[in-house]
Amino acid sequence: MEAPAVSGRSLSRREFLRASGQAGLGAVALAAGGGALLPGRSGATEHPGPGGVREIHLEAREVRWELAPGKVIKGMAYNGQIPGPELRLKEGERVRIVLRNSLPEPTTVHWHGVDVPNPMDGVPGITQKPVQPGETFVYEFVATPPGTRWYHTHFQEHRQLDLGLYAPLIIEPAGPDPFPFDREYTLVLDDWATGTGRPLPSTREGTAGGRGGMGGMMGGGMGRMMEGMMGRGMGGMLGGGQHPAYDVMTINGKAFPASQPLTVRKGERVRLRLINASADHSHVIRLGGHRLRVTHTDGNPLLQAMEVDAVPIVPSERYDVLLAADRPGAWFLYCAEPGHAAAGEQVLVVYEGHERDRAEPPAEGAAGLILWRYDLGRGREILPPPSGQEHIFDLTLSGGMMGSDVWTINGARYPGTEPLRLRKGDRAWVRFRNMSMEAHPMHLHGQSFKVLAVNGQQLPALVVKDSVDVEAHMGSVVIEFTAHNPGDWFLHCHKPMHMEGGMITLAKIA
């Protein structure tokens, strides 16, 4: 029996559990330049603004960018660098960011994970008009919540984001950091289609190996097996549409050996801020000889750090991890997904006083490793309590069959999708069901949410995020949020090709 489509009526938890069970998804219990971005690296021009408001100037323009020796692309960049300048803001600080568009086409900026006022959200046709060539637009907002955020274009993302229009945005907490560190690096991951190397397979199943469930079994096994037996053409017929031929993987805009080594000192606590700006690929980040302690999910702190061997990260996700620098030498930090390190997604981590040419090469695969999963952590309670009505929304994600680039929510393509209608203070429960053969990293603008259940299994503790991985092949996720930020907010798959194909709806908060 199909679960109901989008519904704004108030349901009890028992009713929703019953509906979830009828849908065959199991019981869902709803619990109440390049190189390393060093601290202070910017490239943004700043001016004192009126009234003590900090003013930052950004310029979007075309660039020629060398990903690696002999691999030069025509890209798009903020202030001439990929990633763009890292913006460091203080929690509660009011900022005015002046964007000048020097591109030959319109653009906008979206402040991903930041609770900006709706007119500042950067979605063309919804919150603002596109910024035309030669024009400027002023974004003004208060920096909140703290954590690892990022900013990127929201105009024709399948081109502009794919060509480099993105950058880190770090909002430092007003009080003490819950996880002290001695040194930090920001690492932005990306995939590139240069036409100069062997194309890598698209990430169809998501990070199911780290989450468990049917998606992992079928996506990682059957999906790739079918492509191997029948060729990429038949794989496209089975599901997935037309994907660019991504052949280069970068960290901070550079593919190894062009990536800048990270220097550490024995005994330090090193913070790594991981941001996945890729259009299509998930990554499994590992550091040879070391374990990683996950401290933040999408910029939001956990109650305690969770130690793992590697961290799966889907497009638009961010993870902060701590590294205990206790194994002197030279090591590779790399993606363990097959082919990714060889395509450039690796960077040396070198202890002071040690030779960098003695590092062991990266090892592909995640077999036997303890991987981060949503159910390992417990997030801090940072969301406002509800004060209004409760609403249930069921969203079925489909598309990509027979090579199609059509992607739908409840059988409709945006702008024909039914919005989630809420009032400020309402509590919303959203269940995603993925009936397609590709994973979907679903992102909600304007407010974070709690992840309650994955693949029909209630999480023992809740993590707070703004993007969530919905696995391929009948994967499901249940989230909860309090509608605290009024306006019309995008809810969409963060893979640009899926978004452009129609996998978008709106959360309309009055």
Secondary structure, DSSP 4 states (H G I P E B T S, - for coil): -PPP-S--S---HHHHHHHHHHTTS---------S-B-TT----EEEEPGGG-EEEEEEEEEEEEEEETTEEEEEEEETTBSS-PPEEEETT-EEEEEEEE-SSS-B--EEET----GGGS--BTTTB--B-TT-EEEEEEE--S-EEEEEE--SSHHHHTTTT-EEEEEEE-SS--SS--SEEEEEEEEEE--SSSPPPPP--S-SHHHH-SHHHHIIIIIIHHHHHHHHHHHHHHHTT-------EEEETTB-TTSSPPEEE-TT-EEEEEEEE--SS--EEEEETT--EEEEEETTEEEEEEEEESEEEE-TT-EEEEEEE--S-SEEEEEE-STTTTTTT-EEEEEETTS-GGGPPPP----TT--B--GGG--B---SPPP-S-EEEEEEEEEE-GGG---EEETTB-TTSSPPEEE-TT-EEEEEEEE-SSS-EEEEESSS-EEEEEETTEEEEEEEEESEEEE-TTT-EEEEEEE--S-EEEEEEESSHHHHHTT-EEEEEE-
